[in-house]
Amino acid sequence: MSDFEFPDDLLAAEREAWAAIQAGRLTPELAGAVQDRLTAYATEARVDRYTAEMALKRVVRHPGDGEPGSSD
């Protein structure tokens, strides 16, 4: 379980980026937008951005672990 409570907009942005990666259509603009939002979240939450990014990717890319954001 993630120790982070990611806002819905950040989860949606990461899901969109992950879908784009899988489809081979990730753009620098989309990737940058996700990174900017993640950086803002990490700053607001006063957490390490890298740790938050890894947790966000785990939540979105491996939703079967019962994490928030699961599409199961």
Buried (B, 14 or more C-beta within 10 A) or exposed (E): EBEBEBBEEBBBBBBBBBEBEEEEEBEEEBEEBBBEBBEEBBEEBEBEBEEBBEBBBBBBEEBEEEBEBEEE
